[in-house]
Amino acid sequence: MNLFEDCTGKALANGLAWFQEPPEWGFDQDGLTITPAAKTDFFRGYLRAPSDNACLLYVNVTGDFTAVTHARAHLVGFGDAAALTVRASATQWTKLCLERSPIGDVSAVSVVTNPWSDDANNELLDKPECYLRLTRSGDVFAMHYSVDGAKWRFVRTFGLVMPPTVMVGVHAQAPFVGGCSARFGLFDLTHEAVKDFRSGE
């Protein structure tokens, strides 16, 4: 089910809610556009002051699931991103991002936090646009991305003991400078996991 169905303007539907509503956002016929404030991020560097002030549009999900979004972004500064996110608490969450690197490249970036954040860059993308997918089977998760929404490329799989019910949604971030914007064309959610995490099938 595309949870963006029935959302118009600033009217939310299908159980969606904001965790830290951004200053600028809205729905139109093409989906959701978010303009995050500068200096907003989700990240907990080891023994460093954490950032936990990004905006997240989420729905509560219990049990196994697969979430998919199509993200397109205007990425200005390092760390600017459009992301698909699963969150249990400030110290336990994960995100798959369409993100700008320090030298300006764009790639699929994964972060797992429990309680400190690791992060890893995946393959480079030709442009800041792709499908992102995050799936859960018990306490095992997997991340994939796709340029066409049909052929999925593996990013990572990992174990993470989370509560049965978690927040699942999309978020946009701008850790350093303003000017980033992110458009999410859909937010599709099913209550079953991808069968083969490695192949993505």
Residue pairs with C-beta under 8 A, 6 or more apart in sequence:
1 14
1 188
1 189
1 190
2 186
2 187
2 188
3 13
3 14
3 15
3 16
3 59
3 187
3 188
3 189
4 14
4 27
4 31
4 32
4 184
4 186
4 187
5 13
5 14
6 13
6 14
7 13
7 14
7 16
7 27
7 32
8 27
9 26
9 27
10 25
10 26
10 27
11 27
12 18
12 57
14 59
15 59
15 60
16 57
16 58
16 59
16 169
17 57
17 58
17 59
18 55
18 56
18 57
18 58
19 55
19 56
19 57
19 58
19 87
19 167
19 169
20 53
20 54
20 55
20 56
21 55
22 34
22 35
22 36
22 37
22 40
22 55
22 172
23 35
23 37
24 34
24 35
25 32
25 33
25 34
25 35
25 55
25 57
26 32
26 33
27 33
30 183
30 185
31 70
31 183
31 184
31 185
31 186
32 57
32 170
32 183
32 184
32 187
33 181
33 182
33 183
33 184
34 55
34 57
34 82
34 170
34 171
34 172
34 181
34 182
34 183
34 184
35 172
35 180
35 181
36 54
36 55
36 172
36 173
36 174
36 180
36 182
37 174
37 178
38 174
38 176
38 177
38 178
38 179
39 53
39 174
39 175
39 176
40 51
40 53
40 54
40 55
40 173
40 174
40 175
41 51
41 53
41 54
41 79
41 173
41 174
41 175
42 51
42 52
42 54
42 56
42 85
42 87
42 93
42 95
42 111
42 113
42 171
42 173
43 50
43 51
43 111
43 113
43 117
43 119
43 175
44 50
44 51
44 52
44 90
44 91
44 113
44 115
44 116
44 117
45 116
45 117
46 116
46 117
47 116
50 90
51 175
52 90
54 171
54 172
54 173
55 171
55 172
55 173
56 85
56 87
56 167
56 169
56 170
56 171
57 169
57 170
57 171
57 187
58 85
58 87
58 167
58 168
58 169
59 167
59 168
59 169
59 189
60 165
60 166
60 167
60 168
61 67
61 165
61 166
61 167
61 168
61 189
61 191
62 164
62 165
63 136
63 164
63 191
64 135
64 136
64 137
64 138
64 191
64 192
64 193
65 135
65 136
65 168
65 189
65 190
65 191
65 192
65 193
66 133
66 134
66 135
66 136
66 189
66 190
66 192
66 193
66 194
67 84
67 86
67 133
67 134
67 135
67 168
67 187
67 188
67 189
68 84
68 131
68 132
68 133
68 149
68 186
68 187
68 188
68 189
69 84
69 131
69 132
69 170
69 184
69 185
69 186
69 187
69 188
70 129
70 130
70 131
70 132
70 149
70 184
70 185
70 186
71 82
71 83
71 84
71 98
71 129
71 130
71 131
71 132
71 170
71 182
71 183
71 184
71 185
72 82
72 128
72 129
72 182
72 183
72 185
73 80
73 81
73 82
73 98
73 128
73 129
73 172
73 180
73 181
73 182
73 183
74 128
74 179
74 180
74 181
74 182
75 81
75 98
75 99
75 100
75 106
75 128
75 180
76 100
76 174
76 177
76 178
76 179
76 180
77 100
77 174
77 175
77 176
77 177
77 179
77 180
78 100
78 101
78 102
78 175
78 176
79 99
79 100
79 173
79 174
79 175
79 176
80 99
80 100
80 173
80 174
80 175
80 180
81 97
81 98
81 99
81 100
81 109
81 172
81 173
81 180
81 182
82 97
82 98
82 128
82 170
82 171
82 172
82 182
82 183
82 184
83 95
83 96
83 97
83 98
83 99
83 132
83 170
83 171
83 172
83 173
84 95
84 96
84 97
84 132
84 133
84 134
84 169
84 170
85 93
85 94
85 95
85 96
85 134
85 167
85 168
85 169
85 170
85 171
86 93
86 94
86 95
86 134
86 136
86 141
86 162
86 166
86 167
86 168
87 93
87 166
87 167
87 168
87 169
88 162
88 163
88 166
88 167
91 113
91 114
91 115
92 113
92 114
92 115
92 160
92 162
93 113
94 110
94 111
94 112
94 113
94 134
94 141
94 143
94 158
94 160
95 110
95 111
95 171
96 108
96 109
96 110
96 132
96 133
96 134
96 143
96 145
96 155
97 108
97 109
97 110
97 111
97 132
97 173
98 106
98 108
98 109
98 125
98 128
98 129
98 130
98 132
98 145
99 106
99 107
99 108
99 109
100 106
100 128
101 107
101 121
105 124
106 124
106 125
106 127
106 128
107 121
107 122
107 123
107 124
107 125
108 121
108 122
108 123
108 125
108 130
108 132
108 143
108 145
108 153
108 155
109 119
109 120
109 121
109 122
110 119
110 120
110 122
110 143
110 155
110 156
111 117
111 118
111 119
111 120
112 118
112 158
112 160
114 160
120 156
122 145
122 153
122 155
122 156
123 153
125 147
129 147
130 145
130 146
130 147
131 145
131 146
131 147
131 148
131 149
131 152
132 143
132 144
132 145
133 143
133 144
133 145
133 146
133 152
133 194
133 200
134 141
134 142
134 143
134 168
135 141
135 142
135 143
135 144
135 193
135 194
135 197
136 193
137 193
137 194
137 197
139 159
139 160
139 161
139 162
140 157
140 158
140 159
140 160
140 197
141 157
141 158
141 159
141 160
142 154
142 155
142 156
142 157
142 158
142 193
142 194
142 197
143 154
143 155
143 156
143 157
144 152
144 153
144 154
144 155
144 194
144 200
145 152
145 153
145 155
146 152
146 153
151 200
152 200
152 201
153 200
154 197
154 198
154 199
154 200
157 197
157 198
168 189
169 187
170 184
170 187
172 180
172 181
172 182
173 180
174 180
194 200
194 201
195 201
